[in-house]
Amino acid sequence: CCARRRSGRDSKGVPETFCWYLTHRMRSLPHNPVSTWSDYYACTIGKPLHPLFSILESHLPAKGKAIDLGCGVGHAVVWLAEKGWEIEAVDGHAEGLQILKSRLSVEQLSRVTLTESSLEQIQLADNSFDLVIGAYSLFFIDTRENFDQLWSNIRSALKPGGLFVGEI
C-alpha cells in the first residue's frame, strides 16, 4: 500500500493517512524457496526495482529524506541515492547491509546511513521523513502489539505530506 500523511491527527494524536494507492494483496505468504538470509540475498540481488517505484516517482519531491525498513540488498536505497536523497537503510542482518554498501558509490554512500536493527527496536523521530519504505518487511513483525507500535512510530515519523510505501 502507499499512503500520504496529512498534517491532521486523530483523537489520540496519531497522524491521519489517506491516498491509499494499493492494498495488501497477499492473504498468506507464498512458499519461500530459500532457507537462509544468504540464499535470499543471492536470489534478490539481481531482481529489478519493484514497479511500484515508477508509480511512486511522480509523487516524490526531487530530493528528500527517506528510511527503508528492512532494506535487504537495497534496491530502493540505491534508486533514491541515485536521485540525491538522504536515506537511512535499516536491516536486521549485517550481510544485507554489507551487500548494499558494496552497491553504492562513494558519493551515494555519503547520503546513506546503514543501521543494523530489528524493526521492533527501531525508534523514529517525529516528522523526520518524506518517505518511509516498508516493502516486504513489516509482515515479519512477530506480534500485533509490536506491529501496532511500529505502525504508530512510522506514521508519526512522516512529515506532513510524506508517503509510506509497503505492505501491511
N, C-alpha and C positions, 0 to 999 in steps of 0.2 A: 504494500500500500504506500501511498505517498500523501502526506498531509502538510498543510501550510499552517503556521501558527499565527493567530490573530493576537492583538495586544490585549484582548479581553480575557478575564479569568472567571472561572465558575465560583460558586459559593464557598468552596474550600480553598480558593486562591490558586487553583491549578489552571494553567493556560488552556483555553479552548482551542480546538483544532477544527479545521474544515478543509474543503477541497480534496476529498478522497478520490484519487485517480484510479487506483487499482484496489482490489480486495484480496484478502488471503485466499489463495486458490487450492491449497492442499489441506485436506481434512486429516490426513495422516502422512507421515514421512515415507518416501519411497525406500525400497531396499537399497542399502548402502553397499556398493561393491568393493569398498576399500576397508581395511581393518585397522589402519593406524593413521595418525595425522600425517606422517611422512608420505604414505600412499596417497592420501587426499591431496596434499600439496603437489605431488608429482602429477596427479590427474588433472588438477585445475590450473596449473601454471600456463599451459598452452591454450586455455579456453579464451574466447574473446570477452570483452566487456559486455555485461548484460545489456540487452536492447533498451531496457528501461532508461538508461542514462541518456540515450539520444532523445527521448521524450522529455526528460528532466532538464536537459541543457537549456532550452528556451525559457525556462522558469528561474534560472540562476542568474545572479549578478555576475559581471565579468570576473571579479575576484571576491573572495570572502574567506571565512574561517569554517572549517568542517572537522567533524570527527567521524571515523569509521570504526564502529564497534564490532569486533570480530572480523578484522580486515583480511585474515588469511594471507595469501600471497600478494594482495594489494592492488587488484585491478582498478578499483575506483580511486584509490590513493594515487596511483601513477597517472591516471586520467586527470584528476584535479590538479596534481602537481604540474603537469604539462600546461595547464591553464593559469598557473601562477597563484593558486590557492594556498593558504596556510592550513595544514592538516595534522590532526592527531590521529595516529594509527594505533588502535588497541587490539591486542590479541592475547589469548591466554597461553600461547605456545611460542617460545623463543624462536623455534625453527621457522615458522611463518614470517615472523618479523625479520629474521636474517635474510630470507629469500626476498622479501620486499625491499630491504635495504640494498641488496645487490642489483635490483632493477632500477634504482633511482640514480640520476646523475648527481654530481656534487651540488650543482645549483638547486635541483629539486629537493635533495636531502636537506638543504638548509631551511626549507619550509615545512619539513615533516618532523614531527615528534613521534618517536616509537615508544609505546608503552606496553609492557607485558603485565597483564592483569586479567582476572576473571571479570566478566560483566557484572557479576553480583557485587564485586568490591569497588568498582569504578565510581568515583564521585565527580559530578559535572557541575561547574559553576553556573548559576542562573544567568540567562541572557548572554551566553558566550559563543553560540554557534549559529551561523547562517544555514548550515546543513548538518543533519545527523543521519548517518547511514547505519542501518541495522540489517543488512542483507544476508540472509541465510545464517543468522547467528542467534537471534532472540529466542528461537524455539529450543535452544539448549538450556535456557534458564530452568532450574530444577523444580521450583515451587511457584505456585500462584502468588504467594506473598512476595517472593523475590522479584517476580516479573512485575507486579504492581509497583513495587518500589523503584525498579529501574525505569519503567514507563513514566512514572511521575517525574523522575530525575531527567529523563530525556525531554519531556515536554517543557519543564522549567528551564532547561539549558538552551532551548531555541530562542533566538532573538525574535522580536515581533516581525512577522512576515517570513520567518525561517521555515525550512522544509525538513520533514522526516521522510526518508525513503527506506523501505524494507518490508519484511513480512512480520506480521504479528499474529 
